[in-house]
């Protein structure tokens, strides 16, 4: 009986430790919308690259839903894998 009680206590302790570790390692999502000066905007989960002479505006992820994209000087571009940025509607890979 003591062995069963000790086993259950050890299991409960291990479960609590696992839940605690998961809670500590779980972060908030870092998704954002990045726009360049030419009006190209795209969704990304990484910080915009540092490119000399190119400036980016970074917006929260939900910013996209509060914009009017029809007949606008902004152009929403598709998500693109890899590190880079849009320039003139073309993806520039870094």
N, C-alpha and C positions, 0 to 999 in steps of 0.2 A: 504494500500500500504506500509506503514511504517513497519507494522507487517511482511509482506512477505519479505521485504528487510532485516529486522533483523533476520528472520528465516534462510534466505539464507546465510547471513554473519556468523551466528552461526554454520550452517552446514559446510560451507567451512572451518572455523577455526577448527572445530572438525576433519574434514578429514585430514587437514594438520598436526594436532597434532598426529593423528594415523599413518600417513606415517612417520613422524619423529621418533616416538617411534619404529616402525618396523625397520627403518634404523639403529637405535642405537643398537637394540638387535640382529640384524643379524650379525653373525660372520663368519669368514672364516672356511672352512672345516678343520678338524684336522686329516684327514686320513693319514696313513703312513704305511710303510712296516717295520716290525721288523724281524731281523735275530739273531739267537743265534750262538755261536761258533761252533756248530756241523753242521751248514749249513741249519738248518730249518728256513724258512722264511714264514711269514704270514702277511696278510693285517689286519689292525686294525684301529679303530678310537679312541683308548684310549692309554695313555702312557703305556709303558711296565711296568710290576710289578717290585717292588724291591724285589729281591730274593737274599739272601746271597750266595756268590760264583757263581752266574750265571750272565754273562754279555750279554747285548744285543746291537746290532747296529741298530740305527733307521735311516730310509731313507725316503725321500719325497715320496708321493703317486705315482708319475709317474716313480720312479726309477725302478719299476717292468718291465715296458715296454722297458727299455733300457738294459735288461739283457738277456743273452743266458742261458736258463735253461736246454737244451738238453746236455747230457754228461758233466754236471757240478757237482761240489762238493756241490752246493746249491740245496735244495729241497723246492719247493713252496708248502706250505700246505694250505688247505682250511680255509676260515674264520671260526672262532669258537665263538659261543656266550659265554658270561660270562668272568670272569676275570681269567687269567691263562697264560700259555705259553707252547710251544712245547719243548720237550726234547726227542731226539732219535726218532722223528716222532710220539710221543704219546703226546696228550694234557694233561697237568697237571693243574687241576682246583685248584684255590686258594680259 
